[in-house]
């Protein structure tokens, strides 16, 4: 079900960012890391982690999920892909089912 949710979210973002190359789905990085969605649209760069966890409707995301996303946003290869200088922070977003 989580893969279906990821594809649903990706489809919604495709409508919002239709330009070619603006979105990447399941990009592989060194160390076996795999991001769900990366947005590199004009003026907007972000790493998105999709979670199909209905309990997040009433509770904050778990520390492990927050750390996972923080790790993705700190990868040098993600900085290079988004063409962001290492001094800046890359925004991260957890999207969960509701």
ABEGO torsion letter per residue (X at the ends): XAAAAAAAAAAAAAAABABBGABBBGBBBBGGBBBABBBBBBGBBBBBBBBBBAAAAABBBBAAAAAAAAAAAABAAAAAAAGBBAABBBBBBBBBBX
